[in-house]
Amino acid sequence: MTGGDPYRRCGLAANPFAHGDVAAPADWVDRGLPPPPEPGGRRLVQVIGVKGAGKTGTLRRWHAGGAAPWRYVPRDARRLRPLPVAPLVYWDEADRAPAALRRWALRAAARRGATVVAGTHADLGAEAHRAGLAVDTLVLPPITAAELTAWAARRLAGAGPDWTLPASVAADVAARAGASWRTAGDLLHVWVAREVAARSSHTERRCDR
């Protein structure tokens, strides 16, 4: 019995793009990611992208199953905590750390011959070079319509054949979202809501027919 819930009448438990971590393993879309960085490389491997581009997801993918230290740098006072240094270490949102702390940690990484993997909005290459580290940079690119279609299919799995992302919608959302999966999810949230409203408003096209 679906009652008055328009989403359930349309075969959905809820709007699949309303909530959820865009970096969750189940949402991963293979974009040809390089193999995980090796420890002891005396280098900074920085993953640069806009908010929601998948920096954290990329770092998690590399970090999965490993024992390397991980530090997430929040926006609050905890960003003042020293960054850890190890043969292989992950710093997520590294650009939020105060520059003085970051420079100290990069110099310590260079002295120890470590590999630092950083998710960042800003290019930290100049700081790393001055500290004595080589730099590898991965800039997360704009989302393609094909990647968006694959991602949406996972979110819509089990909703039935009526719920497939039209090519025109995928192309439009990909163009508007740029490199941000978060923005893409927000746009698809709106698309699903509009579809549900449209299907529910016409008795001749009832979703539970």
C-alpha positions in Angstrom: 0.0 0.0 0.0 1.6 3.2 -1.1 -0.9 5.6 0.5 -0.4 9.3 -0.4 3.3 9.2 -0.8 4.0 10.2 -4.5 7.5 8.8 -4.4 6.3 5.3 -3.4 3.5 5.5 -6.1 6.3 6.1 -8.6 8.4 3.2 -7.4 10.8 5.1 -5.2 11.3 4.8 -1.4 12.3 8.5 -1.4 14.2 10.9 -3.7 17.5 9.0 -4.2 19.4 12.2 -4.6 18.1 13.9 -1.5 20.8 12.7 0.8 23.9 10.6 0.8 27.7 10.8 0.8 28.9 11.4 -2.7 32.2 9.9 -1.7 30.6 6.6 -0.5 32.1 3.4 -2.0 28.8 2.5 -3.5 28.8 5.7 -5.5 32.3 5.2 -7.0 32.6 5.8 -10.7 35.8 4.5 -12.3 37.6 7.5 -13.9 40.9 5.8 -14.6 42.4 6.5 -11.2 46.2 5.8 -11.0 47.4 3.1 -8.6 47.7 4.1 -4.9 50.9 6.1 -4.0 53.7 4.1 -2.5 55.3 5.1 0.9 58.7 6.6 1.1 58.5 8.6 -2.1 59.7 11.9 -0.7 56.9 13.5 -2.6 53.5 15.3 -2.3 50.7 13.7 -4.3 48.0 16.3 -4.3 44.4 15.8 -5.5 42.9 19.1 -6.5 39.2 19.8 -7.1 36.3 22.0 -6.3 33.9 21.2 -3.5 32.2 17.9 -4.2 34.6 16.9 -7.0 35.5 13.6 -5.3 38.8 14.5 -3.5 37.8 12.6 -0.4 36.5 9.7 -2.4 39.8 9.5 -4.4 41.8 9.5 -1.2 39.5 6.9 0.4 39.9 4.7 -2.6 43.7 4.8 -2.3 43.6 4.4 1.4 41.2 1.5 1.5 42.7 -1.5 3.3 45.8 0.4 4.3 47.2 1.3 7.6 48.5 4.7 6.7 47.5 7.6 9.0 44.6 9.8 7.9 43.9 13.3 9.0 40.8 15.2 8.0 41.2 19.0 8.6 37.9 20.6 9.7 37.0 24.2 9.5 36.9 24.7 13.3 39.7 25.1 15.8 40.8 21.5 15.3 42.5 22.7 12.1 45.2 24.0 14.4 46.3 20.5 15.3 49.7 19.4 13.8 49.5 17.4 10.7 50.8 13.8 11.1 53.9 12.6 9.2 54.6 9.0 8.3 56.1 7.0 5.4 52.7 7.3 3.8 50.1 9.7 5.2 46.8 11.2 4.0 45.7 14.8 4.6 42.1 15.5 3.6 41.3 19.2 3.1 44.9 20.0 3.6 44.5 23.6 2.5 42.5 24.4 5.6 45.5 23.8 7.8 47.4 27.0 8.8 50.2 27.6 6.3 52.9 27.5 9.1 51.7 24.1 10.3 51.5 22.8 6.7 55.0 24.0 5.9 56.4 22.4 9.1 54.8 19.1 8.2 56.0 19.2 4.6 59.6 19.8 5.7 59.3 17.0 8.2 58.0 14.7 5.4 61.0 15.7 3.2 63.4 14.9 6.0 61.8 11.5 6.5 61.5 10.8 2.8 57.7 10.4 3.2 54.8 10.4 0.7 52.1 12.9 1.6 48.8 12.4 -0.2 46.6 15.5 0.1 43.1 16.4 -0.9 43.0 20.2 -1.5 41.2 23.0 -3.1 44.4 25.0 -3.6 47.7 24.0 -5.3 50.2 23.2 -2.6 53.0 22.4 -5.1 55.1 25.5 -4.5 55.1 24.9 -0.7 56.1 21.3 -1.2 58.9 22.1 -3.6 60.3 24.6 -1.2 60.1 22.0 1.6 62.2 19.6 -0.6 59.4 17.3 -2.0 58.7 16.2 -5.5 55.1 16.9 -6.5 52.5 14.8 -8.4 49.3 16.6 -9.2 45.9 15.1 -10.1 43.3 17.7 -11.0 39.8 16.2 -10.9 38.2 16.9 -14.3 34.6 17.9 -15.2 32.0 15.1 -15.1 31.0 13.6 -18.4 27.4 12.7 -19.3 28.5 9.0 -19.5 29.9 9.1 -15.9 26.8 10.9 -14.7 24.6 8.3 -16.3 26.5 5.4 -14.6 26.3 7.2 -11.2 22.6 7.9 -11.5 21.9 4.3 -12.5 23.3 3.2 -9.2 21.2 5.6 -7.2 18.1 4.6 -9.2 18.7 0.9 -9.0 15.6 -1.1 -8.2 13.2 1.8 -9.1 12.0 0.1 -12.3 12.5 0.7 -16.1 10.6 4.0 -15.9 13.5 5.5 -14.0 16.4 5.9 -16.3 18.2 9.1 -16.8 17.5 10.6 -20.3 20.5 11.4 -22.3 19.4 15.1 -22.7 19.1 15.4 -18.9 22.5 13.8 -18.4 24.2 16.2 -20.8 22.5 19.2 -19.3 23.4 18.3 -15.7 26.9 17.4 -16.6 27.4 20.7 -18.3 25.9 22.7 -15.4 27.7 20.7 -12.6 31.2 21.1 -14.0 33.5 18.9 -11.8 31.2 18.8 -8.7 29.3 15.6 -8.0 27.6 17.4 -5.2 26.1 19.9 -7.6 25.2 17.1 -10.0 23.3 15.4 -7.1 21.5 18.5 -6.3 20.4 19.0 -9.9 19.3 15.4 -10.2 17.4 15.8 -6.9 15.4 18.6 -8.5 14.9 16.5 -11.7 13.5 13.5 -9.8 11.2 15.8 -7.7 9.8 17.4 -10.9 9.3 14.0 -12.5 7.4 12.7 -9.5 5.2 15.8 -9.4 4.5 15.6 -13.1 3.7 11.9 -13.1 1.5 12.2 -10.0 -0.5 15.1 -11.4 -1.9 13.3 -14.4 -4.3 10.4 -13.6 -3.8 9.0 -17.0 -0.1 8.6 -16.3 -0.4 7.4 -12.7 2.9 5.9 -11.5 1.2 2.9 -9.8 -0.7 1.8 -12.9 
